[in-house]
């Protein structure tokens, strides 16, 4: 199966347009898309759809973004105290099966399957979990008896029309940490991902009733606001430690609301007039998480247009660029607004491309993530044409964590190969296979121009099977006699090239 996939990948790549992108493609650039499952925003289209339809709909999303040379999907596997996988801590999601607590029929493990299909296309799989939202609406009668609302009502706080886990309770922090640990231990995920929902966005005339918990657990002289932030900090630290102790190569990424603070309340804040902010209203402190080394990447959600007066995309991206450290910085973009927003800047087909240009011009920004998957999949052909021609024509590799030392770059992975039936057939000896995820193929006419930093030379990213066998069709590169073969390990690091001369 994997050999067929590798061949298909290679054939599709070699048949691409020969037009050169007008904007140079970075070799390492995170290209991700959020696949939202809550209330079936992106997938599945309905929890009542049969499994085969759900699978085909998921594969359509993967293939669409694979065709755009995206290299990661961020899939929501916990939406509201539920799970898209068999869990000892949460019931099956009604957004998956139509009824909460009911497993897929016929039974299969959706998460395992989704990861396999993403990896088969050379894409990372980031497991997106919403930790604190316990319910999505007031339909409490449809909750499973195994939902935490029923098992642990003392953990719950009602705010607006939803219930939330009380972040100040130590047992809640441990429970949520266990949930993240279960996913990392049981599945081959590339990252664990949190979005912007920490303490809930504020509702006029509503009070988040955690005074009793604050009185019990706050430090002497600690304000309510600082105590709330310390609760979020505590979970972030615990999840980071759990991930790294289980599988050090699995990354931890967080996508906060785009504005940390306005400079009207803090001179260190951005020149914006956001109605709510990450630090003051959601009680999240991503600057601390970066400083402490608790996250591998940060994706601020900068869903505004380039020059919107109250919250300019330019100004906010520039602010994060100047205030990020110890982490990979990607920008969250909002293509869902294209021709669907009161801000008329989004009516222009170049609004999103201009945002991508701005990101690439900033040396501290090394990728983008789109919300959400369905946004570009209909009625956006004019925008897609620009993206394909100018930004995403070539393959790019997702960046590795800034915390990992790269000794792998000094290794050459020995392989055996032979030419047969118009293909190059490779085999990796068993002693060399450990922790390898992909093979990369570069081609050129002569060694002097066989640069591994030139994305025009990178023509294939091939998933590796347990057998260590894979194939490459070199017939589309007549006259190009040199091939460089490298490998990517679990940490996203690349080995030294093995140079191969082909006939």
C-alpha positions in Angstrom: 0.0 0.0 0.0 2.7 2.5 1.0 4.7 1.8 -2.2 1.6 2.6 -4.2 1.1 5.8 -2.3 4.7 6.8 -2.7 4.5 6.2 -6.4 1.3 8.2 -6.7 2.9 11.0 -4.7 5.8 11.1 -7.0 3.8 11.0 -10.2 1.6 13.8 -9.0 4.6 15.9 -8.1 6.4 15.3 -11.4 3.3 16.3 -13.4 3.1 19.7 -11.7 3.3 23.0 -13.7 6.9 24.1 -14.4 6.0 27.7 -13.7 8.3 29.2 -11.1 6.7 30.7 -8.0 7.2 34.5 -7.9 7.8 34.4 -4.2 10.6 32.1 -3.1 9.5 29.0 -1.2 11.1 28.5 2.2 12.4 25.0 2.7 10.9 24.8 6.2 7.5 26.4 6.5 4.5 25.2 8.5 1.4 24.9 6.3 -1.5 23.8 8.5 -5.3 23.8 8.4 -7.7 23.4 11.3 -10.3 20.7 10.8 -13.1 21.6 13.2 -15.4 18.9 14.4 -17.5 20.8 17.0 -21.1 21.1 15.7 -19.7 19.5 12.5 -18.1 22.7 11.2 -15.7 20.9 8.8 -16.0 17.1 9.5 -17.9 14.9 9.7 -20.6 16.8 7.8 -23.1 15.0 10.0 -22.7 12.6 12.9 -25.5 10.6 11.3 -23.6 10.0 8.1 -22.4 6.4 7.6 -18.8 5.6 8.2 -17.8 5.3 4.6 -19.2 8.7 3.7 -17.4 10.2 6.7 -14.2 8.6 5.6 -14.6 9.9 2.0 -15.3 13.4 3.3 -12.2 13.4 5.5 -10.1 12.2 2.6 -11.4 14.9 0.4 -10.1 17.5 2.9 -6.7 15.8 3.1 -6.4 15.5 -0.7 -7.5 19.1 -1.2 -4.8 20.5 1.1 -2.2 17.9 0.0 -2.7 19.3 -3.5 -1.8 22.7 -2.1 1.4 21.2 -0.7 0.2 21.7 2.9 2.2 19.6 5.4 -0.1 19.4 8.5 -3.6 19.0 9.6 -4.8 20.1 13.1 -7.8 17.9 13.8 -10.2 18.6 16.7 -10.6 15.3 18.6 -12.1 16.7 21.8 -14.8 19.3 21.4 -16.8 19.4 24.6 -15.9 16.8 27.2 -16.1 14.1 24.5 -13.7 12.1 22.3 -13.3 11.1 18.7 -11.4 8.0 19.9 -11.9 5.3 22.5 -11.1 6.9 25.8 -11.3 5.9 29.4 -11.8 9.6 30.3 -14.6 10.7 27.9 -17.5 9.4 26.0 -17.7 9.1 22.2 -18.7 12.4 20.6 -22.2 12.9 19.3 -20.6 15.0 16.5 -19.0 11.8 15.3 -21.8 9.2 15.8 -24.9 11.2 16.2 -25.4 10.1 19.8 -23.0 10.8 22.6 -21.4 7.7 24.2 -22.2 5.5 21.2 -19.2 4.0 19.4 -19.0 3.9 15.5 -20.8 1.0 13.9 -19.2 -1.0 12.4 -16.5 -0.3 15.0 -13.2 1.2 14.1 -10.8 3.7 15.7 -11.3 7.0 13.8 -8.3 8.7 15.3 -5.9 5.9 14.4 -7.3 5.8 10.8 -7.1 9.6 10.4 -3.5 9.7 11.5 -2.6 6.9 9.1 -4.2 8.7 6.2 -2.5 12.0 7.0 0.9 10.4 7.3 0.4 8.4 4.1 0.2 11.8 2.4 3.3 13.2 4.0 1.2 15.4 6.4 1.7 15.8 10.1 -1.2 15.1 12.4 -1.7 17.5 15.3 -4.3 16.4 17.8 -6.5 19.4 18.7 -8.2 19.2 22.1 -10.4 21.7 23.8 -9.6 21.2 27.5 -12.1 23.4 29.4 -15.4 23.4 27.4 -17.6 20.7 29.0 -20.8 21.3 27.1 -21.7 23.2 23.9 -25.3 24.0 24.7 -28.1 23.5 27.3 -29.2 20.1 26.0 -28.0 18.4 29.0 -30.4 15.4 28.6 -28.4 14.2 25.6 -25.1 13.9 27.5 -23.8 10.4 28.1 -24.0 9.0 31.7 -20.2 8.8 31.4 -19.8 12.5 30.6 -17.9 14.4 33.3 -21.0 16.7 33.8 -22.7 13.6 35.2 -19.8 11.9 36.8 -18.2 15.1 38.4 -20.8 17.8 38.7 -18.6 19.5 41.3 -16.1 20.2 38.6 -18.5 22.2 36.5 -19.3 25.9 36.3 -22.1 27.3 34.2 -21.4 30.5 32.2 -23.8 31.7 29.6 -25.4 28.7 28.0 -22.4 26.3 28.5 -20.7 24.4 31.3 -17.0 24.6 31.8 -14.4 22.6 33.8 -13.3 24.8 36.7 -9.6 25.5 35.9 -8.8 26.2 39.6 -9.5 22.7 40.8 -6.3 20.5 41.1 -8.3 17.4 40.3 -9.5 19.0 37.1 -6.0 19.9 36.1 -4.9 16.3 36.7 -7.9 14.9 34.8 -7.2 17.1 31.8 -3.5 16.2 31.9 -4.4 12.5 31.9 -6.5 13.0 28.8 -3.6 14.5 26.9 -1.3 11.8 28.2 -3.7 9.1 27.0 -3.7 10.5 23.4 0.1 10.8 23.3 0.6 7.3 24.7 -1.8 5.5 22.4 -1.5 7.3 19.1 1.2 8.3 16.7 0.4 12.0 16.8 3.0 14.6 15.8 1.7 17.3 18.2 -0.9 18.1 20.9 -2.7 21.4 20.1 -4.9 23.8 22.2 -6.9 26.6 20.8 -7.9 29.9 22.3 -10.6 28.7 24.8 -9.1 29.0 28.3 -11.3 30.9 30.7 -14.4 31.7 28.6 -14.8 34.9 26.5 -16.6 37.4 28.7 -20.3 37.8 28.5 -21.9 41.1 29.6 -23.6 40.9 33.0 -22.4 37.3 33.6 -20.1 36.2 36.4 -17.8 33.2 36.3 -18.5 31.8 39.7 -15.2 30.5 40.9 -14.9 32.7 44.0 -15.1 29.6 46.4 -12.3 27.9 44.5 -10.2 31.1 44.5 -10.7 31.5 48.3 -9.6 27.9 48.9 -6.6 27.7 46.6 -5.2 31.1 45.9 -1.8 32.1 47.4 -1.8 34.9 50.0 -2.2 38.3 48.4 -2.7 36.7 45.0 -5.3 38.6 42.9 -8.2 36.7 41.3 -6.8 37.6 37.8 -3.3 36.3 38.6 -4.7 33.2 40.3 -6.7 32.4 37.2 -3.7 32.8 35.0 -1.6 30.6 37.3 -4.3 27.8 36.8 -3.8 27.9 33.0 -0.1 28.1 33.4 -0.2 25.0 35.6 -2.1 23.0 33.1 0.2 24.1 30.2 3.3 23.1 32.3 1.8 19.7 33.3 0.7 18.8 29.7 4.1 19.8 28.4 5.9 17.6 31.0 3.5 14.7 30.3 4.0 14.8 26.5 7.8 15.1 26.7 8.2 12.3 29.3 6.1 9.9 27.1 7.3 10.9 23.6 9.9 13.6 23.4 9.4 14.2 19.7 5.7 15.0 20.0 5.3 18.8 20.0 3.0 21.0 22.0 1.4 23.9 20.3 -1.1 26.6 21.4 -3.2 29.0 19.3 -4.2 32.0 21.5 -6.5 34.8 20.6 -4.6 37.3 18.4 -4.3 40.2 20.8 -2.2 39.8 24.0 -3.0 43.2 25.4 -3.9 46.6 23.8 -1.4 49.3 24.4 -4.1 51.4 26.0 -3.9 49.2 29.1 -0.2 48.2 28.8 2.5 50.0 26.9 3.9 46.6 26.0 0.7 45.7 24.2 -0.1 46.1 20.5 -1.5 49.2 18.8 -5.0 47.7 18.7 -8.4 48.2 20.2 -9.6 44.7 20.7 -12.7 44.3 22.9 -11.2 41.3 24.7 -7.6 40.2 25.1 -5.8 37.0 25.7 -4.1 38.1 28.9 -6.8 40.2 30.6 -10.0 38.4 29.6 -9.0 34.8 28.8 -6.3 34.7 31.5 -3.8 33.1 29.2 -0.1 34.2 29.3 1.6 32.8 26.2 4.6 35.1 26.8 5.3 33.1 30.0 4.8 29.8 28.2 7.4 30.7 25.7 9.8 32.0 28.3 9.5 28.8 30.3 9.9 26.6 27.3 6.6 24.9 27.8 5.4 25.1 24.1 7.1 24.2 20.9 5.0 26.5 18.7 2.6 29.3 19.0 -0.2 30.2 16.5 -1.8 33.6 17.3 -5.2 33.8 15.6 -4.8 36.9 13.6 -8.1 36.8 11.6 -8.3 40.5 10.8 -7.5 42.1 7.5 -4.2 43.8 6.8 -5.1 47.4 7.6 -8.3 47.1 9.8 -8.0 50.1 12.1 -9.0 48.5 15.3 -6.9 45.4 14.9 -4.5 45.5 11.9 -3.2 42.1 10.8 0.1 43.8 10.0 0.5 45.4 13.4 -0.5 42.3 15.3 1.8 40.0 13.3 4.6 42.5 13.8 3.9 42.6 17.5 4.1 38.8 17.9 7.2 38.7 15.8 8.9 41.1 18.2 7.6 39.4 21.3 8.1 35.7 20.6 11.1 33.6 21.6 12.0 30.0 22.4 9.3 28.9 20.1 8.3 28.5 16.5 5.9 31.3 15.5 3.1 30.6 13.0 0.2 32.9 12.1 -3.4 31.8 12.2 -5.3 33.2 9.1 -9.0 33.4 8.6 -10.0 32.5 5.0 -13.5 31.8 6.3 -14.0 35.6 6.0 -13.3 35.8 2.3 -16.3 37.4 0.7 -18.2 36.7 3.9 -17.5 39.6 6.2 -18.6 43.1 6.9 -14.9 44.2 6.5 -14.9 44.7 2.7 -11.1 44.1 2.6 -12.0 40.4 2.5 -13.8 40.9 -0.8 -10.5 41.3 -2.5 -8.9 38.1 -3.8 -5.5 39.2 -2.7 -6.2 39.8 1.0 -5.2 36.3 2.1 -2.2 36.2 -0.3 -1.0 39.6 1.0 -1.1 38.2 4.5 1.1 35.2 3.4 3.5 37.6 1.7 3.7 39.6 4.9 4.4 36.5 6.9 7.2 35.3 4.6 8.9 38.7 4.7 9.1 38.4 8.5 12.1 36.2 9.4 10.5 35.3 12.8 7.3 33.9 11.2 7.8 30.4 9.8 4.4 29.3 8.8 0.6 29.8 8.6 -2.5 27.9 9.7 -5.9 28.4 8.0 -9.3 28.4 9.8 -11.1 26.4 8.7 -10.8 23.5 6.3 -14.0 24.0 4.4 -13.3 27.7 3.8 -11.2 27.3 0.7 -13.0 24.3 -0.7 -15.8 26.1 -2.6 -16.2 29.3 -4.5 -12.6 30.5 -3.9 -11.0 29.4 -7.2 -9.5 32.9 -7.9 -7.8 32.9 -4.5 -6.7 29.3 -4.9 -5.1 30.0 -8.2 -2.9 32.7 -6.6 -1.9 30.4 -3.7 -1.0 27.5 -6.0 1.0 29.6 -8.4 2.9 32.0 -6.1 3.0 30.5 -2.6 2.5 26.7 -2.4 3.8 25.4 -5.7 6.7 23.6 -4.1 7.0 21.2 -1.2 8.0 22.6 2.2 9.0 20.8 5.3 7.3 21.6 8.7 9.9 23.1 11.1 11.3 20.9 13.9 11.0 22.0 17.5 13.4 24.7 18.5 14.3 22.7 21.6 15.7 19.7 19.8 19.5 19.5 19.0 19.9 18.1 15.6 22.5 15.3 15.6 20.6 13.6 12.9 21.9 16.0 10.3 25.3 14.4 10.5 24.0 10.9 9.7 23.7 9.2 6.3 21.1 6.5 6.2 22.5 3.6 4.2 20.0 2.2 1.6 20.0 -0.5 -1.1 18.5 0.3 -4.4 18.0 -1.1 -7.9 16.4 0.1 -11.2 13.6 -2.1 -12.4 10.5 -1.6 -14.5 11.3 2.1 -14.9 11.4 2.7 -11.2 14.1 3.0 -8.5 13.4 0.6 -5.8 14.9 1.3 -2.3 15.3 -0.8 0.8 16.4 0.5 4.2 18.1 -2.2 6.3 16.3 -2.9 9.5 19.0 -1.5 11.7 18.7 1.9 10.0 14.8 2.2 10.1 14.3 3.2 13.7 12.4 6.5 14.1 12.4 7.3 10.3 9.2 8.8 9.0 9.8 10.0 5.4 12.3 9.8 2.5 13.0 13.0 0.6 14.1 13.0 -3.1 16.1 15.8 -4.7 17.2 15.8 -8.4 19.6 17.8 -10.5 21.7 17.6 -13.6 25.0 18.0 -11.8 26.3 18.0 -8.3 27.2 21.7 -8.2 23.5 22.7 -8.4 22.1 19.8 -6.2 21.3 22.1 -3.3 19.2 20.8 -0.5 18.1 24.3 0.3 16.6 24.9 -3.1 13.0 23.8 -3.0 12.9 23.4 -6.8 15.2 20.4 -6.3 12.9 18.7 -3.8 10.5 16.6 -5.8 9.1 14.0 -3.5 8.3 13.3 0.2 7.6 9.6 0.6 6.1 8.0 3.7 8.0 5.0 4.9 6.5 1.6 5.8 7.7 -0.8 8.4 9.2 -3.0 5.7 11.6 -0.2 4.7 10.8 -0.6 1.0 9.8 2.3 -1.2 9.9 3.2 -4.9 10.5 6.4 -7.0 9.7 7.0 -10.6 12.6 9.0 -12.1 11.3 8.9 -15.7 10.1 12.5 -15.5 13.6 13.7 -14.9 15.3 12.8 -18.1 18.7 14.4 -18.3 18.9 14.9 -14.6 21.5 12.3 -13.6 21.9 13.1 -9.9 19.6 12.2 -7.1 20.0 13.0 -3.4 18.2 10.9 -0.9 17.7 12.1 2.7 15.4 11.0 5.5 13.2 12.7 8.1 13.0 11.3 11.6 10.3 11.6 14.2 11.6 14.9 15.4 11.2 16.4 11.9 15.0 16.5 11.4 16.8 15.7 8.1 19.7 13.4 7.6 22.8 14.0 5.4 22.2 13.2 1.7 23.2 10.1 0.0 24.1 11.0 -3.6 23.0 8.5 -6.3 23.7 8.6 -10.0 20.9 7.4 -12.2 20.9 6.3 -15.8 
